[in-house]
Amino acid sequence: MTTRFLKEWFAKPIRPRVITLGNQKGGSGKTTTAMHLMVGLMNCGYGVGSIDLDAKQGTLTHFIENRRRQARLSAMPIDMPEHGQIESSLEATVADAEEDEASRLAETLNSLQHLDYIVIDTPGHDNFLARLGHILADTLITPMNDSFLDLDVLVRLDNDGQRITGPSSYSVAVLERWGLRMLVSGTPIDWLVIRNRLAHLDNRNNRKVEELLKQLAPRLGYRISQGFGERVVYRELFPLGLTLLDPMSDDAAGRLSKSRGAARDEVWSLLTAIGLSEQPQASETWNKKMGLSLSISRYAKQPQEAPESAEAEQQDRDPKTATPSSHIAT
């Protein structure tokens, strides 16, 4: 079932581009990255789907639920991805459980086939669904904090932290998934490692981490890009299902204008890393949408007091004509 499902997916003449967030360490910012990546892609005019393979934690699903609730309360519509969640199978045997999970994942993927992008959030541990999520990745994004502790996700170092002694178990697992993908699709994984929570001040450890990542990149075949800085507001907006890319009330816009500008730059840097800067229509849509007022009060149909909670707006678009194509042609 698994091999057949993968071959059928990769054999589709046109399919969405799959971006998988993967890392076997918690707290690296996988879900925060997924949230902003989805909203950033929607702000570029793309149709976006999301799949949460970490059903036990369910953080991405909780974000989507919060966003749906906020959309019902907002004066303006909020861009929503089409979302699916795959829970672990309850079948008695490993073989039956894997067949069940592969079947439900295939069904979810097929239901999202009409979209441009699918963003997959994987659990912070190795299991069958996480392996499938990595094999499906056209682009694999591995967020890591800028520290020696998180560098252990990719590589083993000597006791002094100066010399690489070998790849980590996660790096080996990614290369195995890469090989399996090549067997069933003939195409490699574009692996992007992003450095999250970069310190505002340069220090010796940061420089050493950067140096070691650059040394390791050609050996493991990944690219490096800047991720997201440490911002408390990311966590503050989670209960609202919003990101710093969404329009806000006048009060919130004024209070968070600096953080919001920085977040926009960070998200666009990530979108550029996955190739969106090469799509003129995506860049134009992003610039048009990100150039709108931070407050939605100017878009209200009639004068009213701005709500206290953060709110969002969405450009009207015809998905058949206004969305620049990002589908994978095979």
N, C-alpha and C positions, 0 to 999 in steps of 0.2 A: 504493500500500500504506500509506504513512505517514498520509495524510489519512483513509483508510478506517478504519485501526486507531484513530486518535484519536477519530473520530466515534463508532465503536462503543463505545469506552470511556466517553466522556462521555454516551452515550445510555442507559447501563445505569440502570435505575430505582433500584437501590441499589448503591452501590459504596463501597469504603474511602476514607477521607480520605487524600490523598497529601501528605506533607510532604517537600519537597526541600531539601537543603542545597547551596547554590550560592555559589561565589566563585572568581574567576579568579586567586587568589593563594594560594600554599602557606603553611602554618604559621599559618593564621587560626583553627584549632580546629574545622574542619568535622566531622572524624570524631569528635573528643572530644564535640562537641555531639550528633552523631547517636547515639553510644553511650549517653549519659546520657538523651537524649530517649526512646530505645527502652525502656530499663529503667524510666524514670519512667512511661511510658504503661502498661507491663506492671504496674507497682506500683499503678496506678489501676484495674486489672482488665480492661484492654483486650487484645484479640488483636492482635499486632503482627507485621508482615512488614518485611523490609528488602531493598533491592536496591542492589548495589554496581555503579555504572556506571564506576568508575575501576579497571578490571581490571588495568591496568599497574601501578599502585601497590598496589591491593588491600588497603589498610589496614583498612577495615571488615570485609572478608572474613577477614583474619587475626585480628581481634578475635573474630569469631564462632567461628572454629576454636579459638581459645584458650579461649573460654567453653564450647564443647562438651567439650573435654578436661577442663576443670575440673569440669564437671557430672558426668563419669564418676568423678572422684576424690572428690567431695564426699559428706559424710554426708547432706546434704539436697539435694533437687532445686533446680536453678537455673532461673529463668524464661528461656526461649529464644524468640527471634523466629524466624519461618520466613524463611529467607534465600535469596536468589538473586543470582547474579553474571552480568553480561553482558559478554563479552569482545568486543573489536573484531573486525570481520569480516575474513576473509582473501580475500574475493571480489576479483576482478581490477579491476572497474570501480567507480567511485563509486556509480553507480545501483544496481548489484547489492549492493554492500556495505551501503548504507543500507537497502535492502529486507530484507536478511538480518538486520541489527541490529534494525530495527523489528519484524520477525516474532518474533524471540526475546524481545524486551522485551514484546510483546503476550502471548506465551505465559506468561511469568513473571508478569505482572500478573494474568492470568486465574487462574493457580494460587493467587494470594493473595487472590482476590476475597472469600472468606468471612471475612476478617479485618476489624478495625475501622480500623486505620491501616497505611499503608505508608510507611516512611521511606527516601528515596532519597539516596544519597551520590554526588555528581557529581565529575568530575575538575577539577583546578585550571586547565584550559585549555578552549578552545572546540573542540568536535567535535560530530558528529551526535547521539550519545547524550546529551551534556550538554544540547543544545538540546531534545531530547524530554523529558528529565527536568524541564526548566524549564516546558515547555508543560503537562505533566501536573500540576504543582504546584497543589494547592488552597491550600497555604501554602508560600511560598518563604522560607527562613531564610538570610540572608547574614551569617555571623559575620565580624567584623573586629576586629583588635587596636586598642586605644585609642591610635592614633598617627597623625601626618600621613602616614607612609609607607603605612599601610593605608587611609587616607582616599582615597588615589589610586585605590582600587578603584572608588569611586563617582563621583568628581568630579575635575575638573582645577582646580588653583589657580594663582594668579599666583606670581611668584618669592618674594614675601614671605609666602605662605601665608595671606593675609588676605582675598582676594577670589576668589569662584567664577568661573571663566572658561568652564566648560562641563561636561557630563556625561562620564564615562569611557566607554571602549569597552564595559565590562561593563554599565553602566547602560543604554546604548543597546541592547545585546543583550537585556537583560531586558525592556525596553519592546517590542522586536520580538516576543519570545516571548509577551508579554502580549497583543499585538494578534492574533497567530496563534491563541492560545487563545480569544479572544473570537469569532473567526470560526468555529471548529469547535465551541465549547461554549456560547457566549453568557454565560460567567461569567468574572470577572476573577481575577487572581492576588492573594492576600493576601500582600503582601511585608513581611517583618519583618527589620529590620537589628538585630543584637544586638552589643553591645560586649563582647568577650571580653578577659580578662587586664587588667581594670581595676586601676589602681594603688591601693594601700591609702591612699596619701596624695594629697590633692587638689593639683594643680599647674596652672600657667597653660596648658600645652599641652593637658591633659585638658579643661579648661573650654572652650578654643578649639575642640577637636575636637567636643565636645558642641554648641557653638553652631552650628558649620557644618553638622553633621548635621541639626539642627532646622531650619536655613534651607533645606536641600535637600529635606527630607521632603515638603512639599506639592508641590514641582516634579516629583519622581519618583514620588510616590504610595506611599511605604513608611512603615511604623511603626517606632518605635525601642523596644528593650527591653534590659535589662541581661543580659549573658551570664555567662560563667564567669571566675573569678579565676585567677591564675597559681598552680597547685598542682603541685608535683613528684609528689605521690602519684597524680595522674591517669596519668602515664607509668609509675609503678611498678606500677600495677595492670593495665596493658595486657597483659603477658605471661600473666596469670592469666585474662584475659577477664572481669574484674570491674570494677565501678564503686564509688564511695563510697556508693551506694544499697543495695549488697548487704550482708547480715550477714557478720560477720567473727569470727575467733577472739578469745578474751578478750584476748590480748596485743595484737593489731592494733587491736581496738576501743578499748582504753585509749590506745594511742599516737596514734590518728587521730581521736579523738572530736571534737575541735574542727574539724578539716578536714571531717569527715563532716557535722557539723551545718550548716556553711556551704554544703557542696555540696547538701544537701537543700533549703536555702532557695533556692539559685540555680536548681536544677532546677524547683522548684515555681513560681518566678517566671516561668520560660520556659513551663511548662505553662499558667499563668494567662494569659500573653500570647497563647497560641493558643486560649484559650477554655475550658479545662477547669474553671476555678473556677466556671463557670456550670452545670456538671454535678454536682448534689449527690451522686449515687452515686459519681462518680469521686473527689470530695473526701473522702467518707467512707472509701472503700477506701484511698486514699492515707494518710489520717491513721491508720487502723487498722494498716496495714502499716508505716508509718514510726514508729509508736509502739512497735513490738516491740523487744526487747532488742537491743543492738548485737552480742551474741554469740549463736551458735547452740547453745552448750553446753546450754542449758536445754531444747532441743528434741530432744536425742539420745535414742534409745530406751533406752539403757542407759549407765551411767557409763563415760566413756572420756576419754582425754586429748585436748584440743582440737587439731586439726591445726594445723600451723604456717602453712599457706597460707590465704588468704582464702577464705571459703565463703559460700554463699547459701541462702536458704530461699524457699519459694513457697507461698502459700495455695492450698488445694484450691478449685477453682471449676468450676462447670458452665458451659462456654462458651455454652450455649443460654439460661441464665437469669441468670447472675451478672455478665455483662459489660454495662455500660451501652453503649447503641448510640451509635456515632459515625459510622455510615455516611452517605455523602452521598446524599440523596434528590433525584432529578431529575424 
